[in-house]
Amino acid sequence: MSHELSAMSYKGEAIQMDKTLITVILIVVLFTGFLIGFSIPPYIQAGVFSGRKEKGVESQIDKDLEKHYKDLFKENSGKE
C-alpha cells in the first residue's frame, strides 16, 4: 500500500516539475521573442533584410549643414 502512495507522490512531483519546466521554457521563449522583435526593425530600415543595393540608413542633410561639417573636417585635419 505504501509503495502505491510513494509511486503516486513521485508522479505528482514529475507533473509539478514538468509544469515548472514548461513555465521556464515559455518565459525564455517570450523574452527572446521580445528581444528579436526589437532588433529586427532597425535591420529592415537599414536595408540588411531587403533587396536594396545600398545598405545603410538614408538621411537627409541640407547643403549648408553638409558644408559646415566639411569645413570642420578641414579645420581638424590640418592639426596633428
Secondary structure as UniProt FT lines:
FT   HELIX           2..46
FT   TURN            47..49
FT   HELIX           63..77
//
